Amino acid sequence: MKKTISDRLLTIFSWGSTLLLFSGLMVIIGFLILKGYKAINLELIFADTRPLDALLLKRQVFGGLFPAIIGTLSLILLSIGFALPLGLATGIFLAEYAPHRLKWFFSLMVDILAGIPSIVVGLFGFSITIFLHHFFNNRIFPCLLISALSLAFLVLPYIIKTTQDAIESLPLQVRLTAPSLGATKLENIIFVLLPSALSDIVSGIVLAIGRCAEDTAVIMLTGVVATAGIPKSIFSNFEALPFYIYYIASEYSDQSELMKGYGAALILIAICAGLFGLAHWIKNNIDQKTRFSY
């Protein structure tokens, strides 16, 4: 069957949009590589500290990015750790248990939550810290824990929505096979629906990881500082790559400092790519085990 003019125009538009998006991504990454590859070295990460001493936590690193890298990884893992159980549970509830009116109301609330600017979430976290400091314990200050909880609140809608949509989009035969064989609703959710929807759920987790890694407004108000070293506990101040990049871009005194900012951006992209790859590797392993069990 011949393609109509509208079909051809739509195909051209789709290919053009894809190429434009891909080209923009390559331009950004290429620009960062050209500007920052010369700054990537051990001195950028560890300064004048021996790498082995820094990795074994024998000596603090001052002037290098190692504390910011550790702080960023800690922040991401804590935030996802807080958001994932609640997001999965809420998404499952909305997809499988909630009555229609309640589902409509909570879905609306999730959409509103997803649209809240990050600076508002950061201000809310800062206000909670002040409240806790004045009325519960005067030793509570902005810290890694407050930042992680604030970021978890920020990324919660991504996980909830993708979990709900992934489960609801499963074919009817997948949803009804286990119950028809005598499985309970909970068994059907744990052993059939969640593994079958895992690919789409991982997409939401990947989006949440990216949001946790790049957000500056939230952590700037809730615990990140320019120099803190590796956090000794979740109640300590911390360093993070997004804030370092922002700080260098706005306060650099010479070209060499700006190059360090480009280098930090490349390291942040590499960390995100590594976490994304890890998430997909876990998903693929679970998919293979699920298919084998069937």
C-alpha positions as CSV (number, residue, x, y, z in Angstrom):
1,M,0.0,0.0,0.0
2,K,1.4,3.4,-1.0
3,K,2.2,5.9,1.6
4,T,0.2,9.1,1.6
5,I,1.8,12.5,1.7
6,S,0.8,12.9,5.3
7,D,2.4,9.5,6.2
8,R,5.6,10.6,4.5
9,L,5.6,14.0,6.2
10,L,5.0,12.3,9.6
11,T,7.9,9.9,8.9
12,I,10.2,12.8,8.0
13,F,9.2,14.8,11.0
14,S,9.8,11.8,13.3
15,W,13.2,11.1,11.9
16,G,14.1,14.8,12.0
17,S,13.0,15.1,15.6
18,T,15.1,12.0,16.5
19,L,18.1,13.3,14.7
20,L,17.7,16.7,16.3
21,L,17.5,15.3,19.8
22,F,20.5,13.0,19.2
23,S,22.5,15.8,17.7
24,G,21.8,18.1,20.6
25,L,22.9,15.3,23.0
26,M,26.1,14.7,21.1
27,V,26.8,18.5,20.9
28,I,26.5,18.8,24.7
29,I,28.6,15.8,25.5
30,G,31.2,16.6,22.8
31,F,31.4,20.2,24.2
32,L,32.0,18.9,27.7
33,I,34.6,16.4,26.5
34,L,36.5,19.0,24.5
35,K,36.5,21.4,27.4
36,G,37.0,19.0,30.3
37,Y,39.1,16.0,29.2
38,K,42.4,17.7,29.9
39,A,41.3,18.3,33.5
40,I,40.5,14.7,34.2
41,N,43.4,13.3,36.2
42,L,44.1,11.9,39.6
43,E,44.9,15.4,41.0
44,L,41.4,16.6,40.1
45,I,39.9,13.8,42.2
46,F,42.4,13.3,45.0
47,A,44.4,16.6,45.0
48,D,47.7,16.0,46.8
49,T,46.4,12.9,48.7
50,R,47.6,9.4,47.8
51,P,44.7,7.7,46.0
52,L,45.0,4.5,48.1
53,D,45.0,6.6,51.4
54,A,41.8,8.4,50.2
55,L,40.1,5.2,49.1
56,L,40.9,3.5,52.4
57,L,39.7,6.6,54.2
58,K,43.1,7.0,55.9
59,R,43.3,10.7,55.0
60,Q,40.8,13.4,54.1
61,V,40.9,14.9,50.6
62,F,40.9,18.7,50.4
63,G,40.8,20.4,47.1
64,G,39.9,17.3,45.1
65,L,36.5,15.9,44.0
66,F,36.7,12.6,45.9
67,P,34.5,13.8,48.8
68,A,32.0,15.2,46.3
69,I,31.9,11.9,44.4
70,I,31.3,10.0,47.6
71,G,28.7,12.5,48.7
72,T,26.8,12.3,45.4
73,L,26.8,8.5,45.4
74,S,25.6,8.5,49.1
75,L,22.9,11.0,48.3
76,I,21.6,9.0,45.3
77,L,21.6,5.7,47.1
78,L,19.9,7.1,50.2
79,S,17.3,9.0,48.2
80,I,16.4,6.0,46.0
81,G,16.4,3.8,49.1
82,F,13.8,6.0,50.8
83,A,11.7,6.6,47.7
84,L,11.6,3.1,46.1
85,P,9.7,1.1,48.7
86,L,7.1,3.9,49.2
87,G,6.8,4.6,45.5
88,L,6.4,0.9,44.6
89,A,3.8,0.3,47.3
90,T,1.8,3.4,46.3
91,G,1.9,2.5,42.6
92,I,0.7,-1.0,43.4
93,F,-2.1,0.3,45.6
94,L,-3.3,2.7,42.9
95,A,-3.1,0.0,40.2
96,E,-4.6,-2.9,42.0
97,Y,-6.5,-1.9,45.2
98,A,-7.7,1.7,45.0
99,P,-11.4,2.3,44.2
100,H,-12.0,4.5,41.1
101,R,-12.6,7.8,42.9
102,L,-9.7,7.3,45.3
103,K,-7.4,6.4,42.4
104,W,-8.5,9.6,40.5
105,F,-7.8,11.7,43.6
106,F,-4.4,10.2,44.4
107,S,-3.4,10.2,40.7
108,L,-4.2,14.0,40.7
109,M,-2.1,14.5,43.8
110,V,0.8,12.6,42.3
111,D,0.7,14.8,39.2
112,I,0.6,17.9,41.3
113,L,3.6,16.6,43.3
114,A,5.5,16.0,40.1
115,G,5.0,19.6,39.0
116,I,6.3,21.2,42.2
117,P,9.6,23.1,41.5
118,S,12.6,21.6,43.2
119,I,13.4,24.9,44.9
120,V,10.1,24.7,46.8
121,V,10.9,21.1,47.9
122,G,14.3,22.4,49.1
123,L,12.7,25.2,51.0
124,F,10.2,22.8,52.6
125,G,13.1,20.6,53.7
126,F,14.9,23.6,55.1
127,S,11.8,24.7,57.0
128,I,11.3,21.2,58.4
129,T,15.0,21.3,59.6
130,I,14.4,24.6,61.4
131,F,11.2,23.3,63.0
132,L,13.0,20.2,64.3
133,H,16.0,22.2,65.4
134,H,13.8,24.6,67.5
135,F,11.2,22.2,68.9
136,F,12.9,18.8,69.1
137,N,16.7,18.8,69.2
138,N,18.9,21.9,68.8
139,R,21.6,19.6,67.3
140,I,19.6,19.0,64.2
141,F,21.0,21.0,61.2
142,P,20.8,20.7,57.4
143,C,22.6,17.4,56.6
144,L,22.8,14.4,54.3
145,L,19.7,12.8,55.7
146,I,17.5,15.9,55.2
147,S,18.8,16.3,51.7
148,A,18.1,12.6,50.9
149,L,14.6,12.7,52.3
150,S,13.9,15.9,50.3
151,L,15.1,14.4,47.1
152,A,13.1,11.2,47.8
153,F,10.0,13.4,48.1
154,L,11.0,15.0,44.8
155,V,11.4,11.8,42.8
156,L,8.6,9.9,44.4
157,P,6.1,10.8,41.6
158,Y,8.3,9.2,38.9
159,I,8.4,5.9,40.7
160,I,4.7,5.9,41.6
161,K,3.5,6.8,38.2
162,T,5.7,4.4,36.3
163,T,4.8,1.5,38.6
164,Q,1.1,2.2,38.3
165,D,1.2,2.6,34.5
166,A,3.4,-0.4,34.1
167,I,1.1,-2.7,36.0
168,E,-2.1,-1.3,34.5
169,S,-0.7,-1.7,30.9
170,L,-0.1,-5.5,31.3
171,P,-2.3,-7.7,29.0
172,L,-5.4,-9.1,30.6
173,Q,-4.2,-12.7,30.1
174,V,-1.0,-12.0,32.2
175,R,-3.1,-10.5,34.9
176,L,-5.7,-13.3,35.1
177,T,-3.5,-16.4,34.6
178,A,-2.2,-16.8,38.1
179,P,-5.5,-16.1,39.9
180,S,-7.2,-18.7,37.6
181,L,-4.7,-21.2,38.9
182,G,-5.5,-20.4,42.5
183,A,-2.9,-17.7,43.3
184,T,-4.0,-15.0,45.7
185,K,-4.0,-11.4,44.7
186,L,-0.8,-10.7,46.6
187,E,1.0,-13.7,45.1
188,N,-0.1,-12.6,41.7
189,I,1.3,-9.1,42.3
190,I,4.7,-10.3,43.7
191,F,5.4,-13.3,41.4
192,V,3.6,-12.2,38.1
193,L,2.7,-8.6,37.8
194,L,5.9,-7.0,39.2
195,P,8.3,-9.2,37.3
196,S,6.3,-8.6,34.1
197,A,6.2,-4.9,34.6
198,L,9.9,-4.6,35.7
199,S,11.2,-3.1,32.5
200,D,8.9,-0.1,32.7
201,I,9.4,0.3,36.4
202,V,13.2,0.4,35.9
203,S,12.6,3.3,33.5
204,G,11.1,5.3,36.4
205,I,13.9,4.3,38.7
206,V,16.4,5.5,36.0
207,L,14.6,8.9,35.8
208,A,14.7,9.1,39.6
209,I,18.4,8.4,39.7
210,G,19.1,11.1,37.1
211,R,17.0,13.6,39.0
212,C,18.8,12.8,42.3
213,A,22.2,13.2,40.6
214,E,21.6,16.5,39.0
215,D,19.4,18.5,41.3
216,T,21.2,21.4,43.0
217,A,18.4,23.6,44.4
218,V,17.2,21.0,46.9
219,I,20.6,20.1,48.3
220,M,21.8,23.7,48.4
221,L,19.1,24.4,51.0
222,T,19.3,21.2,53.0
223,G,22.9,20.3,53.7
224,V,25.5,20.6,50.9
225,V,28.5,22.8,51.5
226,A,31.6,23.7,49.4
227,T,34.1,21.9,51.7
228,A,33.1,19.2,54.2
229,G,35.2,16.1,53.4
230,I,33.6,12.7,53.3
231,P,30.4,12.7,55.5
232,K,31.0,10.8,58.8
233,S,27.3,10.0,59.2
234,I,23.9,10.8,57.6
235,F,23.7,13.8,60.0
236,S,26.8,15.5,58.6
237,N,27.2,18.1,55.9
238,F,28.4,16.8,52.6
239,E,29.8,17.7,49.3
240,A,28.2,16.9,45.9
241,L,29.2,17.3,42.3
242,P,26.1,19.3,41.1
243,F,26.8,21.9,43.8
244,Y,30.5,21.9,43.0
245,I,29.8,22.5,39.3
246,Y,27.3,25.3,40.2
247,Y,29.8,26.9,42.6
248,I,32.7,26.8,40.2
249,A,30.6,28.1,37.3
250,S,29.5,31.1,39.3
251,E,32.7,31.8,41.4
252,Y,35.7,30.7,39.3
253,S,38.7,33.0,39.4
254,D,40.7,31.7,36.5
255,Q,40.4,29.4,33.5
256,S,41.9,26.4,35.3
257,E,39.2,26.5,37.9
258,L,36.6,26.5,35.1
259,M,38.2,23.5,33.5
260,K,37.8,21.7,36.8
261,G,34.1,22.4,36.6
262,Y,33.9,20.8,33.1
263,G,35.9,17.9,34.5
264,A,33.4,17.5,37.3
265,A,30.5,17.6,34.8
266,L,32.1,14.7,32.9
267,I,32.6,12.7,36.1
268,L,28.9,13.3,37.0
269,I,27.8,12.1,33.6
270,A,30.0,9.0,34.0
271,I,28.5,8.3,37.4
272,C,24.9,8.6,36.1
273,A,25.8,6.4,33.1
274,G,27.3,3.8,35.4
275,L,24.2,3.8,37.7
276,F,21.9,3.6,34.6
277,G,23.9,0.6,33.3
278,L,23.7,-1.1,36.7
279,A,20.0,-0.6,36.9
280,H,19.5,-2.2,33.4
281,W,21.9,-5.0,34.3
282,I,19.8,-5.8,37.4
283,K,16.7,-5.7,35.3
284,N,18.0,-8.0,32.6
285,N,19.2,-10.5,35.3
286,I,15.7,-10.5,36.9
287,D,14.0,-10.9,33.5
288,Q,16.2,-13.9,32.7
289,K,15.5,-15.5,36.1
290,T,11.7,-14.8,35.6
291,R,11.6,-16.4,32.2
292,F,13.6,-19.4,33.5
293,S,11.2,-19.9,36.4
294,Y,8.3,-19.9,33.9
